[in-house]
Amino acid sequence: MTEKVLILDFGSQYTQLIARRIRELNVYSEIVPFNKVPELDDTIKAVILSGSPFSVREERALHPNLEALIGKRPVLGICYGAQYIAQHFGGRVEQSETREYGKANLAVIHKKEGLMAGLEAGSQVWMSHGDTIKEIPTQFELLASTADVEVAAYGSKPGAFRQPVYCIQFHPEVYHSLDGKDLLKNFVIDIAGCTGNWTPAHFVDDTVAELQAKIGDDRVLLGLSGGVDSSVAAMLLHRAIGDRLFCFFIDNGLLRKDEFEEVLKSYDGMGLNVKGIDAKQEFYDALAGISDPEKKRKAIGKTFIDVFDREAKKLTNIKYLAQGTIYPDVIESVSVHGPSVTIKSHHNVGGLPAKMGLKIVEPLRFLFKDEVRRVGTQLGMADHLIKRHPFPGPGLAIRILGDITPEKVDLLQKADAIYINKLREYGLYDKVWQAGTILLPVQSVGVMGDERTYEQAVVLRAVNSTDGMTAEWSHLPYDFLAAVSSSIINNVKGINRVVYDISTKPPATIEWE
């Protein structure tokens, strides 16, 4: 039975960071919408209320059921959560005279125990709120202040509730709060009593046992992509059910250069039952004349379903379809306040289970990307699989701006292969989170020898990230970029210009489409 910390999401941009910081303490954390709180069973050791873009003073404020939480488990309110608890119990929340945003320091720590144990005056924290707590309720006492914010932290008085309640107006989950991890440790380990035993080894043992219990003697089909998520999912399933796992690896003609053969070879010796399927022409036919990015994704998804379904019918007694879904995919599909805006279709193909009549199994659905890699290491997988850069489900189709042709794919594959191989040659591959090349739908004038050229331009993209939710552009050395540019232009006929993308996410996305 895995102990957990429940995080109620009020729509804050930092909610996932709270979950990540808790997990760094080897304690499992789970995010749920503020209005869909499950029954507090014995596995739930504590509850955290996140921040929010909303104000507790607005008509559209989000209202959690505090009666189901306060006194039942230790509670930590962060920002909006702290303000809501203050207002609920009779405190006073007002709009700040000035927006409290950015770095601040705890000028006074009034009580150096409990949540604030080990923290010292001067500790840097991160503020991000437009409202501020002017008065705390009578059941609570002041814990910490900054020079500008008197109520930076407050907590319930001894005996006020059956379980302690702590509230802070700063964000301990953000790296700028330098002692934030210590504060969260105080709450999760010392106050809530979590054991901190949620490790990759623990996850593997629990997941294998759960898969065995769920699947029984049935057979499972998994679509491999060669990426980290599907590979780790395959190894977990293989450990659980052995040769009753069947894997397809479909060549959609949109993979990196020679990737189909290399990926199939990489699975050699892992004991997986993998069938490679060459379906390049079917995908090219489906994409013919389509330039809109969303229509490309849908065409690829439909073709994938058709090919996968056709091949699956050659097998018998398959009861489950396995997918490499990870936690950001799950979180992004749930809105705390109405339907989420669709930025782009998700890479896991939703139509497969309905069409094939299969049950879904997703062994990684509660892990972040870096956690998936650690589980892969625990499973003994090779570094070249675990450390592979993320690659989009639609492949090069969304790195070719405009319509797709085999000739454009070939051009991009050659340029991209030079870029990725140079990253490895210069020892930079493992220092960036993801890298790729984008083929632009423009031509530019160039000079090669004594001749004027009018050829394609490509963009090099490299970012550093933890899980892809936010990303910084990678500061690659100029000599490296010069070498890549020279090599592409000299060796790939049809490209005469190379540029480098220095956009962060947000506001840009990692992929161009």
N, C-alpha and C positions, 0 to 999 in steps of 0.2 A: 504494500500500500504506500504510494508515493505521497509524502506530505507536500503541501503547496501553499503559496501565498496568492490570494485572489486580488487582481487589480481591476478596479471598476473604471472603465474608460468613459470620460466625458468629452472626448474629441480632441484632447491635447496633442500637439505635434510631438510631445516628449513621452507619450504613454509607452511606446515600445522601448524607449531607453530605460524606463523604470523596470520593465520585465527583464531586460538584458542585465542590468546591474544586480538584480536579485539573483539571477542565474549565475553570475560571476561569483556569488557566495556559495555556489553548489546547492542552491535551494530552488526547486522548481516553482515557477511563477506562471500564472495563466491570466490572460486579459479577457474580460467579458464586458459587454455593454452595460452601462450603469443601471439600465432598467430590465436586465435579464439576469439577475443574480441567482445562482443556483442555491439550493438548500445547503446550509453550512454543515456538512458532514464532518466526520472526524479527520479527514485528510486536510481540511482547510484550517491552517494554523493562524492566519492573520489576513486582514483586508486593508488594501491601500486605495484611497480615492485620488484619482489623477487630477491634473489641471484641466482647463477648458478654454476655448475661445469665447465662451459665453460669460455673462455676468450674472451673479446670484440676484442682482437687483432688477433684472429684466423680466418681462412677462414670459419670454421664451426660455427662461432658466431651466436647467435640467434638474429634476428632483428625484434623488435616490430615496429608497425606503430605509432611512437610518434606523428605524425601530427594529429592523431585522438584523442589524449589524452591531450597533452600540451596545456594549455590555456582553455580547455573545462571543466576540473575538477581539484581540488587540486591533485597534484601528489607527491608521496613519492617513491624515488628510494633507494633500499637497496642493498649494495654491488655491484653485477653485474649491477643492475638497475642504481645505482649511477654512475658507470663507463661508462655505455652505454650512459647515458644522457650527461655526460661530453664530451665524444668523439664526439657524434652527433652534439653538438653545438660548436665544435672547440677547446675543451680542449685537454689535453694530458694525455694519460694513458700508463704507462710503466710497465714492469715486475719489481716486487720488488727485491731489492738486496738480501733481506732475506724474507722468507715467513712470512707474518704477521698473526699469528695464536695464539689465546689464550686471556687471560685477559690483558686489558690495561686500562689506566685511561685518562680521558679528562683533559689534563694539562691546556688548555686555552679554555674558552668559549668566543668567540668574540662578540656574540650578544645574550644577555639573554632575548630573547622574541621570539614569534612565536613558532617554533618547540622546541627551547631550553629553553623555559620559565620554571623556577623553578629548572633547573639543575645547579649544582655547579661544579666548577673545582675540580678535584679529583674523579668525578663519574666514577665507574668501568663499562667498556663495554667489549664486546666480539668481537674480530677480527677473520676473517677466509677468507683470500684472498691472492692470489699469485700476482695479479696485484695491482697497486696503482695509484691514480690520482696525477699527478705531477703539472698540471696547470688546473684551472677551467676556463670555458668560460667567456667572458666579460659580459654576461648578469647576472652573478651570483656573490655572495660574500661569503667569508669564514665565517663559523659559529663556528667551533670547531676544535681543534687539540689535538693530544696526543704527548708524548715526541718523538715518532718515526714516526708518521704519521701527516704531516702538514694538509692535507685535510681529516680530520675525518668526517666533516659535512660541507655542503655548501647549499645555498638556492638562489632562484632567487631574483634579486634586485627589490625593489618596482616599479611597472609599467612595468617591463620587459615582463610579460605575463598577460593575463586577469585573470588567476588563479595562485596561488603560486605553485612553484616547490621546493621541498626539497630533498636533497640527503645525505645519510650517508654511510660510508664504514664499519661501525660496524653493529652488529645484535641486535636490541632492543628486538626481540622476544625471545631471549635465556635468561634463568634465570640468567646467569652470568652477563648480563647487568642489574645492580641493579636498575637503574632508567628507564629501557626500557619501562615499562608499562606507566610511566608518560609521556615519549616522545610520545608514540603512542596515549595516551589520548589527548595530545596537538594537534596532527595532526587530529585525527578522530572527537573529540568533539569540540575543540576550533577553529580549522582552517577550517575543512570541515563542521562543523555545525550539525553533527549528534546528535539526541536527546537522544540516549542511552535508548530507551524504549523497546528493544527486550528482553523480559523476558519469562520464561516458561509459564506464564499465557497468555501473548501476543501470543506466539506460538500456544498454545492450541486453543485459540479463532480463530486465523487465519486459522489454519489447519482444524479444524472442519468445518468452513464455506467453505473452498476450497473443502473439500471432499464432502460436501453436494451438491455443485454446479457441481462438476465433475461427481458424481455417480448418482445423481438424484434419481429415484425410483428403480434403478437396484439392483441386489443382488451381494454380494462379498463373495469369498471363501479365507480363510487364513489358511496356515499351521502353527500351533503353535509348538514351540519347548520346551516351558517351560522357555526359557531364557528371559532376560530383553527386547531385541529388539522386538521380536514377541509379547510379552505380552503387551508392551506399544502401539505397532501398533494396536493390537486388541482393546485396550481400547479407543484409539482415534477414530477408525472406529465405535465401538459400540456407542460412544457418538454422532457420526455423523449420523449413519443410523439404529441404534438399532438392531432389530431382523432380519434385512436383511443381517446381517453378519453371515456366517457359518464357523466354525473352525474345522479343523482336527488335531488331535494329534496322530502321528503314532509311535508305538513302533517298532523300527527297531532292537531290541535286543542288541543295543549298547549303551543304556542309563546307568546311574549310578544305583546302587542297589536300587530297589523299587521305582525308579524315575517315572515310568509310572503311578503308582497308586497315588503317592504323588502329582505329577503335576496336574493330573485330579482333585484331591481333592482341590488343592489350588485355582482352578478356580471356585469352588463352591461359590455362593454368589456374584460373580462379574457380574452375568447377562449374561454371554457369552454362546452362543449356541455351545458347544464343543462335538465332537464325538471322542472317543478313538478307535484306530484301531490297533489290534494285528497282526503285520506282521513279527514277529521275524524270523520264519522259512524261509520265502522268501528271507530275507536279508542274512541269513546264507548260504542258497543254492547259492546265487549269488556270495558270497565271497569265496566259497570253493576253496582252493588251491592257492589263490592270495596272494602274499607277497609284490609286488611293491606298494608303497604308492599312487602313482597317479592312478594306476589301481583300487586300493581299492575305492578311491574317485569316480571314474567314475562308478564303479559297484554299489555303494551305490546310486549315483545320478540317474542312470537309473532305479534301482528298486524303488526308491522313486517316480519317475515320473509314473511308471507303476501302483503302488499301489494308488497313489493320483488320477491319471486319472480314474482308475476303480471305486474308491469310489465317485468321483465327478460326474460320469455319473448317479449315483443314485439320484442326485439332478437335479432340473430343473431351467431354466432361470437364470443361473449364467453368469454374463457378465464380472466380474473383478476378477483377482487374486491378492491378497494383499501379499506383502513381507516385511520383516523387514530389508531391506537394509539400512545401515547407511553411513555417509559421507566418511569414509576411504575406504569403498568398492567402492564408486563412483570414488574417486580420483585415486585409484590404478589401475582402469581400463582404465585410460586415460594417454597416453604418450605425453610428450611435444616434443620429438625428436625421432620419430620412434617407432616401436612396443616395448612394455615393455616385459621384460623376465618373463615367467610364473614361479613363485616360487611354487605355488600350486593352484589347482582349487578352485574357489570361492565357498563358501558354499551355496549361493542362486542358486537354480537349474535353469539354463537358458533354458532348453528344455521345461519346462512346458507350458509357454504361447503359443508357436508355436504349440505344440501338441494339446492343448485344445482349441485353438482359442479364448483366453481370453485377455482382455486388462489388463495392469499392473497398480497397484496403490501402491506407496511406500511412506507412510506418514512421514517416518523418514529419507529420503534419504539425507537430508542436515544437519543432526545432528551428533555430535561426541558422543561417548559412555556415557561420564559423563553428557552430555546434555540430552540424552535419560533418564537417571536416574532422573534428575531434573524434566523432564516432567512427568515421572511416579509419582513422589511425588505430583506434582501439580494436577494430576488426582485422587489422594487419594488412590493409590495402596499400598498394604501391603509391609512392609520392606523386608519380606523374598523373595518376587518376585523382588523388585527393586535392592536389594543388592546381588542377586545371582551372583556367579562368572560366567564369560563367559565360554561357553562349546562348543567345536568344532562341526560343523555340522555333520561330519562323526562319531562323538562320540568316543567310545572306540576303534574303528577300527584303528585309528591312534595313539592310546596309547598302542596298542599291536603290537610290532615290529615282522614282519613275518606274516604268514597266520593266519586266524581267525577261531576259533572253539568255540562252545558253552562252552566247558570246560575252555578254556582260558579266555573267557568273565566272567564266574562265578568266577574264581580265582581273576581276576583283580577287579571285582566289590566288592568282600569281602575286599580286601586290601585297595581299594580306600575309601570304606565306613568308615573303621577304621580311615584313615587319615583325612577325612573331618570332621567326628564327633569329633575327638581329637582337630582339629582346633577350633571348636565351644566350646568344653569343656574348653579349655585354653584361650578363649577370643581372639583368633587370626584370626578367619575367616574374620572379617570385616577389619582387618589390612593388608591383602594381596589382590591383585587385582584378581589373579587367582591361583588355585592350582589343581594339579591332580597327578595321579599315572601312571607310565609307566611300562608295563611288558616287560622285555628283552627276546630276543630269545636265552638266554644262561642259563646254569645250573652251579652251583658252589657247591663245597664240603662244608659240614657243619657237626656239631656234635650235636645231640640232645639226651640227656641222655647218654647212653653208645653206641649209634648207630651212624654210619656214614650215612650222608644224601647226596643226589645229586639232588638238587631241584632248583627252579626258583629264579631269582633275580628281584626286582622291584626298580624303581627309584621314589623318591618323588620330585616333582617340585612345586615351589611357586615363583611367581614374583610380583613385584610392578610396576604399570604402570598407565597412565592416559587413554590411548585409545588403547593400544596394539601395537602402531607403534614402540615404543622402550620399553624396560623393564629391570629392575634390579632384580637380584635374591633376594629373601626375606631372611633377616638375622634372621631366626627362632631360638629360644633358644635351647641350647643343651639338656636341660632336656626334652623339648617337643619332639625333634627328637628321643631321647632315648626311651621315652614312646611309640611313634608311632612304632618304629622299634620292640620293645619288644612285643607289642600287636599284630602286624602283624605276626611275626614269631611264636608266641605262639598259635595264633588262626586260622591262615590260613594254612591248611595242603597243602604243595606243594611249599611254599616259605620259604627259609632259609637265605636270604640276602636282606638288605635294604640299599640303598645309596641315597645321596641327591645331586641334580644338582645345581651347583653354576655358571652357564653360563648366561651371559647377552645377550640381543637382541639389536642391533647386537653384535657380528657376529652370535650367535646361534638364532634359532627361539624359540618361547615359547613352541610350540609342538615339539615333536621329529620327526614327519613325516608331 
